[in-house]
Amino acid sequence: MKNGIALRKCVVLSVIALIVIALLRVTPTVRAGQDSADDASTTIRPEAIRADMRFLADDLLEGRATGKRGHEIAAKFMASEFEAMGLEPAGENGTYFQSVPLRAVRPDEAHTTLSIARGRKEQALTFRQDFLTAGDPSRTDTSVEAPVVYVGFGVTAPEQGYDDYAGVEAKGKVVAYLFGAPARFESTVRAHYSSDVAKEANAAAHGAVGTIWLDSPALEQLYPFKDQVRDLAFPDMRWLDAQGQPNDYFPELRGAAILNMEATARLLEGSGKSPQEIYAAAKEGKPGSFALPVTAKMKIATKLEDLHSPNVVARLQGSDAKLRDEYVVYSAHLDHLGIGEPVNGKKIYNGALDNASGSATLLEIARAYSQMKPHPRRSILFLSVTGEEEGLLGSDYFAHYPTVAKDGLVANINIDGNAALLWPIEDVIPRGSEHSTLGAAAHEAAARLKLDVSPDPVPDLVFFIRSDQYSFVKQGIPSIFFSAGIKSSDPKVKPVEIITKWRQTIYHKPQDDMNQPFDFESGAKFARCGFLLGYGVAQQNEKPTWNPGDFFGEHYGKHKN
């Protein structure tokens, strides 16, 4: 009797023990009493980010140049990882890939010329030394000879009460302008008007036949002329539409060139304005436009080559039958620059931080979502894009020709460079979140990890137009460029100094490799915040919307169908 009772007690205790062990082994995403998103975010591991970065930034991949073998290997790696997570292929023809048709554009330097004529006196400029051009994306030979008009920033912004073309005649002229836009513009609006596409479109709309970018201290800070010359080793690229026409192309503009500081001064000679005067006026937001007493003669010869490069697209289907046809899109560019001019004896531009880190972060966020039960209400799309370094090409092509229903794309969260790897983060910068209801989601996600939310600390660098979220913005889709902040409670850690030095000495150089002192735990914390941001958007009853009267909503919201 006693033995029987003891035996039953042993059996009961054994069963209880087995149940406890089983519960302990259950994935954290389904533990009772826990928030599934918080638990899923803890599965994001610094070791995994490091491992994925180590592969993607290896010399074997030769810098992952768009259209090259190294990028193809990286794309197959991303697809394999998505497949291993159980994510559905969301590319073309039941695959994880979307083939992007591209055109590589290289100037034929031996047959490209630029000269400045004053009356009967003509001064020839030297390619690479005084000027450069990327070439023409549609014509192998083009030329233009026309008077030059200085048009400040080259900006027409009626909603800002600003127009650089007021009071000057640009029709039939070559327009010369400075980098940037007035400082009084809100930072992301300023970034929008600083883009070369916006300026070229405006020039064409005013009847110009060519453009000249003038060098300036502001442009030298962002992209020095010597670095632009170095980067001639890499071709310019455009994506092609179904008719084989390049994107963002204005055939009315028959020539385009960029001058260095010395050539800029030469162009202004005899105008009554010195370079210092136009720089000072531009800094005050009052550049003033005027005709120059010169004629520009440009002959542009170009070598063209058509090719293809893949985007990688994977899907996690949403759990809500009413919302699963709407997508929150995470994006990160997979490409980098490839093999170029040697710097300190090294010629492979590995792109570890830019953007193997963003790609590795994308994989860890996707892995966290794949373990959730149930899935978020909306579907999640993971987009690893090509051609970002060539002008946001892969993302722009996808935003024009998505592999899922275009009207289902409700938000984009873009990750380009996980700078949290460079210092322990205490805040995040969700660039663009102030324009839509995504702002509230960004603050909520940051609060869950006790992180602050900060505004863009360097609006002069116009980051909002320099990465893939801008492709979605231009199609009317609320988007965020999600970045690490610059706060630190440790006086020995100075994020502003760290990132400034990194941009000056490592950005777009072969030294962006895995030999840098990365903080992978901080990088994982940033990834967790990005995960929580997307999850919050995926769970909301209402889809994200532009704020009432917002600039980007007014300009591009109509594109959203």
C-alpha positions in Angstrom: 0.0 0.0 0.0 2.6 2.5 1.0 4.8 1.3 -1.8 1.9 1.9 -4.3 1.3 5.4 -3.0 5.0 6.1 -3.1 5.1 4.8 -6.7 2.2 7.0 -7.7 3.9 10.0 -6.1 7.0 9.3 -8.1 5.1 9.0 -11.3 3.3 12.3 -10.7 6.5 14.0 -9.7 8.2 12.7 -12.8 5.3 13.9 -15.0 5.5 17.4 -13.4 9.2 17.4 -13.9 8.8 16.5 -17.6 6.2 19.3 -18.0 8.5 21.8 -16.4 11.4 20.8 -18.6 9.2 20.9 -21.7 8.0 24.4 -20.7 11.6 25.5 -20.2 12.4 24.3 -23.7 9.5 26.1 -25.4 10.7 29.0 -27.6 10.5 32.3 -25.7 8.1 33.7 -28.3 5.2 31.6 -26.8 5.8 31.7 -23.1 2.6 32.6 -21.2 2.6 36.1 -19.7 5.3 37.4 -22.0 5.1 39.9 -24.8 5.9 37.9 -28.0 7.7 40.8 -29.6 10.0 41.5 -26.7 10.8 37.8 -26.5 11.4 37.5 -30.2 13.7 40.5 -30.1 15.9 38.7 -27.6 16.7 36.0 -30.1 18.7 38.6 -32.2 22.3 37.7 -31.4 25.4 39.7 -31.8 27.4 36.6 -32.7 25.1 36.0 -35.7 25.5 39.6 -36.9 29.3 39.2 -36.7 29.2 35.9 -38.5 27.1 37.1 -41.4 29.2 40.3 -41.7 32.4 38.3 -41.8 31.2 36.3 -44.8 29.7 39.2 -46.7 32.7 41.4 -46.2 35.2 38.7 -47.0 37.7 39.3 -49.8 36.2 36.3 -51.6 33.2 38.4 -52.5 35.5 41.1 -54.0 33.5 44.0 -52.7 30.0 42.8 -53.9 30.0 45.2 -56.9 26.7 45.5 -58.7 26.5 43.1 -61.6 29.7 41.2 -60.6 30.2 37.6 -59.3 30.8 38.7 -55.7 27.4 40.3 -55.5 25.8 37.2 -57.1 27.4 35.1 -54.4 26.1 37.4 -51.7 22.6 37.4 -53.2 22.5 33.6 -53.2 23.7 33.6 -49.6 20.9 35.9 -48.5 18.3 33.8 -50.4 19.6 30.6 -48.8 19.4 32.2 -45.3 15.8 33.4 -45.9 14.9 29.9 -47.2 16.4 28.2 -44.1 14.3 30.5 -41.9 11.2 29.2 -43.7 10.4 32.5 -45.3 8.5 32.4 -48.6 10.2 33.4 -51.9 8.6 36.7 -53.0 10.7 37.4 -56.1 9.9 36.6 -59.8 8.6 33.2 -61.0 8.5 31.7 -57.5 12.1 32.5 -56.7 13.7 34.8 -54.1 15.2 37.0 -56.9 14.1 40.0 -58.9 16.4 40.6 -61.9 17.1 44.3 -62.3 18.0 45.4 -65.9 20.9 47.9 -65.7 23.1 50.0 -67.8 26.7 50.7 -66.9 27.9 54.1 -68.0 31.6 55.1 -68.3 33.0 58.3 -69.8 35.3 57.9 -72.8 37.9 60.2 -71.4 40.0 60.4 -74.6 37.1 61.9 -76.5 35.4 64.0 -73.8 36.2 67.7 -73.7 35.1 70.8 -71.9 36.2 74.4 -72.6 35.2 77.9 -71.5 35.1 80.7 -74.1 35.1 84.4 -73.3 34.7 86.2 -76.6 37.4 84.9 -78.9 39.5 83.5 -76.0 38.9 79.8 -75.2 40.3 77.9 -72.3 40.3 74.1 -72.4 39.9 72.2 -69.1 41.6 68.9 -68.3 39.6 65.8 -67.5 40.2 64.5 -64.0 42.3 67.5 -63.1 39.7 70.3 -63.7 36.5 68.5 -64.4 34.8 65.2 -64.8 31.6 63.7 -66.1 29.9 60.4 -65.6 28.9 60.2 -69.2 25.5 60.1 -70.9 23.3 57.1 -70.0 21.6 56.9 -73.4 24.0 58.4 -76.0 27.6 57.4 -76.9 28.2 60.9 -78.3 26.5 64.2 -77.4 27.6 67.8 -77.3 26.4 71.2 -76.4 27.7 74.8 -76.8 25.7 77.5 -75.0 26.0 80.5 -72.7 26.2 79.8 -69.0 23.8 81.1 -66.3 24.5 80.7 -62.6 21.4 79.7 -60.8 22.4 79.4 -57.2 21.3 76.0 -55.8 19.3 75.3 -58.9 16.2 75.0 -56.8 12.6 75.9 -57.4 10.4 75.4 -54.3 7.2 77.3 -54.6 5.8 75.9 -51.3 8.9 77.4 -49.6 8.6 80.7 -51.4 11.9 80.1 -53.1 13.1 80.1 -56.7 16.7 80.3 -58.0 15.4 80.7 -61.6 13.5 83.8 -60.9 14.8 86.7 -62.9 17.1 84.7 -65.2 16.5 83.1 -68.6 17.7 79.5 -68.6 16.2 78.4 -71.9 18.9 77.3 -74.3 21.6 77.8 -71.6 23.9 75.7 -69.6 23.0 76.2 -66.0 25.7 76.2 -63.3 24.7 75.5 -59.7 26.0 74.6 -56.2 25.4 71.5 -54.1 22.6 71.7 -51.5 19.5 73.8 -50.8 18.7 76.7 -48.5 19.5 76.0 -44.8 16.1 77.4 -43.8 14.3 74.4 -45.4 13.4 71.6 -43.0 16.2 69.0 -43.1 14.5 66.3 -45.2 12.9 68.8 -47.5 16.4 70.3 -47.9 17.7 66.9 -48.7 15.0 66.4 -51.3 15.9 69.6 -53.2 19.6 68.8 -52.9 19.3 65.7 -55.0 20.9 65.7 -58.5 17.7 64.3 -60.0 15.6 67.1 -58.6 18.0 69.7 -59.9 18.3 68.1 -63.4 14.6 67.8 -63.7 14.2 71.5 -62.7 16.9 72.5 -65.2 15.2 70.6 -68.0 11.8 72.1 -67.0 13.3 75.6 -67.4 14.6 74.8 -70.9 18.3 74.3 -70.0 20.5 72.3 -72.4 23.3 71.4 -70.0 24.4 71.5 -66.4 27.6 72.2 -64.5 28.0 71.4 -60.8 30.3 73.9 -59.1 32.5 72.7 -56.4 32.2 74.3 -53.0 33.3 73.8 -49.4 30.0 72.1 -48.6 30.5 69.6 -51.5 34.1 69.1 -50.5 33.0 68.1 -47.0 30.5 65.6 -48.4 32.3 64.2 -51.5 35.7 65.8 -52.3 36.6 66.2 -55.9 39.6 63.9 -55.5 37.4 61.1 -54.3 35.0 61.7 -57.2 38.0 61.3 -59.5 39.1 58.1 -57.7 35.6 56.7 -58.1 35.7 57.0 -61.8 37.1 53.4 -61.4 33.5 52.4 -60.8 30.8 53.0 -63.5 27.8 55.1 -63.1 24.6 53.0 -63.6 20.9 53.4 -64.4 18.1 50.9 -64.4 16.2 50.4 -67.6 12.4 50.3 -68.2 10.6 47.9 -70.5 11.5 50.1 -73.4 15.1 50.0 -72.5 15.1 53.7 -71.4 17.3 54.7 -68.4 15.6 56.0 -65.2 15.8 59.7 -64.3 17.1 60.7 -67.7 16.5 64.1 -69.3 17.5 64.0 -73.0 17.1 67.8 -73.2 20.3 68.1 -71.2 23.0 67.4 -73.8 26.0 67.7 -71.4 26.8 67.6 -67.7 30.1 68.2 -65.9 31.4 68.7 -62.4 34.2 71.3 -61.8 36.8 71.4 -59.0 37.4 74.4 -56.9 40.0 76.0 -59.2 37.9 75.5 -62.3 34.9 76.9 -60.5 36.9 80.1 -59.8 37.9 80.3 -63.5 34.3 80.0 -64.6 33.3 82.9 -62.4 36.0 85.2 -63.7 34.6 88.4 -65.1 31.2 87.9 -63.5 31.7 90.4 -60.7 31.3 87.7 -58.1 34.1 85.7 -56.4 33.7 82.1 -55.3 33.8 83.2 -51.7 30.9 85.7 -52.3 28.6 83.1 -53.9 29.5 80.5 -51.1 28.7 83.1 -48.4 25.4 84.1 -50.1 24.4 80.4 -50.5 25.1 79.8 -46.8 22.7 82.6 -46.0 20.1 81.1 -48.3 20.3 84.1 -50.7 22.6 82.9 -53.5 21.3 85.2 -56.3 21.3 84.1 -59.9 23.0 85.9 -62.8 24.3 85.3 -66.4 28.0 84.6 -66.8 30.1 86.2 -69.6 31.2 82.8 -70.9 30.1 80.0 -73.2 30.6 76.4 -72.3 31.5 73.9 -75.0 31.0 70.3 -74.0 31.6 67.1 -75.9 30.6 64.0 -74.0 31.7 60.5 -75.2 30.4 57.5 -73.4 30.9 53.7 -73.2 27.6 51.9 -72.5 27.1 48.3 -71.3 23.8 46.6 -70.4 23.7 44.0 -67.6 21.5 42.5 -64.9 21.8 42.2 -61.1 19.4 40.7 -58.6 17.3 42.0 -55.7 16.5 39.4 -53.1 12.9 39.3 -51.8 11.4 37.1 -49.0 8.0 37.2 -47.3 6.6 36.3 -43.9 2.9 36.0 -44.3 0.8 37.9 -41.8 -1.6 36.2 -39.4 -4.6 38.5 -39.9 -6.7 37.6 -42.9 -7.8 41.2 -43.4 -4.3 42.7 -43.2 -2.0 40.0 -44.6 -2.1 41.6 -48.1 -0.4 44.7 -46.7 3.4 44.7 -46.3 5.8 46.3 -44.0 9.0 46.3 -46.0 12.5 46.1 -44.4 15.3 47.0 -46.8 19.1 47.0 -46.8 21.4 47.2 -49.7 23.7 44.2 -50.4 26.0 45.8 -52.9 29.2 47.8 -52.4 31.8 49.2 -54.7 33.8 46.1 -55.7 37.5 46.4 -56.7 38.8 49.9 -57.3 41.8 52.2 -56.9 44.2 51.0 -54.2 44.2 52.9 -50.9 47.2 52.1 -48.7 47.9 49.1 -50.8 44.4 47.6 -50.6 42.0 47.5 -53.6 39.0 45.4 -52.4 36.3 47.7 -51.1 34.8 45.2 -48.7 32.0 47.4 -47.4 31.8 45.8 -43.9 29.8 48.6 -42.2 28.5 49.8 -45.5 26.5 47.6 -45.8 27.4 44.1 -44.8 26.3 45.3 -41.3 22.8 46.3 -42.6 22.4 43.1 -44.5 23.4 41.1 -41.4 21.0 43.1 -39.4 18.2 42.4 -41.9 18.9 38.7 -41.6 18.7 38.8 -37.8 15.5 40.8 -37.8 14.0 38.3 -40.3 15.2 35.4 -38.2 13.4 36.9 -35.1 10.2 37.3 -37.1 10.4 33.7 -38.4 10.3 32.4 -34.9 7.2 34.3 -33.8 4.0 32.4 -33.2 1.6 33.8 -34.2 3.1 35.9 -37.0 2.5 39.6 -37.0 -0.9 40.7 -38.4 0.5 42.3 -41.5 2.9 40.5 -43.8 6.6 41.4 -43.6 8.8 41.7 -46.8 12.5 41.5 -46.5 14.3 43.2 -49.4 18.0 42.9 -50.0 18.7 45.3 -52.9 21.3 45.8 -55.5 22.7 49.0 -57.0 22.4 51.3 -54.0 25.9 52.6 -54.4 25.1 53.3 -58.1 22.1 55.6 -57.2 19.5 53.6 -55.2 18.8 51.5 -58.4 17.6 48.2 -57.0 15.2 49.8 -54.5 14.0 52.3 -57.1 13.3 49.6 -59.6 11.5 47.5 -56.9 9.4 50.5 -55.8 8.4 51.0 -59.5 7.9 47.3 -60.3 7.3 45.5 -57.0 7.0 41.7 -57.0 3.9 42.0 -54.8 0.9 44.2 -55.2 2.1 47.8 -55.2 -0.9 49.1 -53.3 0.0 46.6 -50.5 3.3 48.3 -49.7 2.3 50.4 -46.6 5.7 51.2 -45.0 9.4 50.9 -45.5 12.1 50.7 -42.8 15.6 51.0 -44.3 18.9 50.0 -42.7 22.1 51.3 -44.3 25.1 50.9 -42.1 24.6 49.7 -38.5 26.7 52.5 -37.0 25.7 51.2 -33.5 28.6 48.8 -34.1 31.0 51.8 -33.5 29.8 52.7 -30.0 27.3 51.6 -27.3 24.1 53.3 -28.4 21.7 55.3 -26.2 19.5 56.7 -28.9 18.3 56.2 -32.4 17.6 58.5 -35.3 14.6 57.6 -37.4 15.1 59.9 -40.4 11.8 60.7 -42.1 9.6 59.6 -39.2 8.5 63.1 -38.6 6.6 63.1 -41.9 4.1 60.3 -41.1 2.5 58.2 -38.4 5.6 56.1 -38.4 7.0 58.6 -36.0 4.9 57.3 -33.1 5.9 53.7 -33.8 9.6 54.7 -33.8 9.2 56.4 -30.4 7.3 53.4 -29.0 10.0 50.9 -30.2 12.8 53.0 -28.7 11.0 53.4 -25.4 10.7 49.6 -25.1 14.5 49.4 -25.1 15.0 52.6 -23.0 16.5 54.4 -26.0 16.0 58.0 -26.8 14.9 59.3 -30.2 17.0 62.1 -31.7 16.6 64.3 -34.8 19.1 64.3 -37.7 22.3 65.9 -36.2 23.9 66.5 -39.7 21.2 67.8 -42.1 23.9 69.3 -44.3 24.9 65.7 -45.3 21.4 65.1 -46.8 21.3 61.5 -45.7 17.5 61.3 -46.3 18.0 61.2 -50.1 21.1 59.1 -50.0 19.7 55.6 -49.2 17.0 53.3 -50.3 14.1 54.6 -48.2 14.0 57.5 -50.6 12.9 55.2 -53.4 9.8 54.3 -51.5 9.1 57.9 -50.4 9.1 58.9 -54.1 6.4 56.3 -54.7 4.2 57.8 -51.9 5.1 55.1 -49.3 5.8 56.4 -45.7 9.4 55.4 -44.9 12.2 55.7 -42.3 15.9 55.6 -42.6 16.6 54.0 -39.3 20.0 54.9 -37.9 22.1 54.9 -34.7 22.0 58.0 -32.5 25.0 60.0 -31.2 24.4 60.1 -27.5 26.7 58.7 -24.9 26.8 58.9 -21.1 30.4 57.9 -21.1 32.7 60.9 -21.5 35.3 58.7 -23.0 33.0 57.7 -25.8 32.4 60.6 -28.3 30.1 59.3 -31.1 30.2 62.5 -33.2 34.0 62.3 -33.3 34.0 58.6 -34.0 31.5 58.8 -36.9 33.1 61.9 -38.4 36.6 60.2 -38.4 35.0 57.1 -39.9 33.5 59.0 -42.7 36.7 60.8 -43.4 39.1 57.8 -43.2 37.1 54.6 -43.9 33.8 55.4 -45.7 33.9 54.1 -49.3 37.5 53.0 -48.8 39.0 49.5 -48.7 39.6 50.0 -45.0 35.9 49.4 -44.3 36.6 45.8 -43.5 36.3 43.4 -40.5 39.5 44.7 -38.9 37.5 47.6 -37.3 36.8 47.4 -33.5 33.1 46.6 -33.7 30.7 46.4 -30.7 28.4 43.6 -31.8 26.2 43.8 -28.7 25.4 47.4 -29.4 24.7 46.4 -33.0 22.3 43.7 -31.8 20.5 46.3 -29.6 20.0 48.5 -32.7 18.6 45.5 -34.6 16.2 44.7 -31.8 14.9 48.3 -31.9 14.4 48.0 -35.7 12.6 44.8 -35.2 10.2 46.3 -32.6 9.6 49.3 -34.9 8.4 47.1 -37.8 6.4 44.9 -35.4 4.5 47.8 -34.0 3.6 49.0 -37.6 2.6 45.5 -38.5 0.2 45.2 -35.6 -1.6 48.5 -35.9 -5.2 48.5 -37.1 -4.7 51.4 -39.5 -2.0 51.5 -42.1 0.6 54.3 -41.8 -0.3 57.6 -43.3 1.5 60.9 -44.2 0.8 63.7 -41.7 -1.8 66.2 -42.8 -0.2 68.8 -45.2 3.2 67.0 -45.1 5.6 68.0 -47.9 6.3 64.4 -49.0 2.7 63.4 -48.7 1.7 66.3 -50.9 4.4 65.7 -53.4 4.4 62.0 -53.7 1.3 60.6 -51.9 -0.6 60.8 -55.1 1.8 58.1 -56.6 0.5 55.6 -54.1 -2.3 53.6 -55.8 
